Amino acid sequence: MTEIEMVVAYIRPDKLSAVKKGLSEAGAPSLTVSNVSGRGSQPTKKSQWRGEEYSVDLHQKVKLECVVAEIPASDVVDAIAEAAHTGDPGDGKVFVLPVESAHQIRTDVSGVDAV
């Protein structure tokens, strides 16, 4: 039986176009994108607004979710990592999670065929 996996990535917003192109070339079937804020290895930025200094330690990121069964999750991870890489702190992270099952609502199909 083919394994279903979810690839979750947090990347810089300006790298979204490159990552979408890389995923398309890798044959990733679907993609969900969310705007999120987070904090990791990226340094805190100091700014001023109306004379008051404040720190920005939650940076804007894009969260990508891609469920795969037919293509290896490692291909998806490689496509994301290659397209999102700048070499600077804050490039992001990629996680691979097992998916217990999948069910497509429209067709009532379950398992790998639902992906």
Secondary structure, DSSP 8 states (H G I E B T S, - for coil): ----EEEEEEE-GGGHHHHHHHHHHHT----EEEEEEE-SSS--EEEEETTEEEEE-SEEEEEEEEEESSS-HHHHHHHHHHHH--SSTT-EEEEEEE----EETTTTEEGGGG-
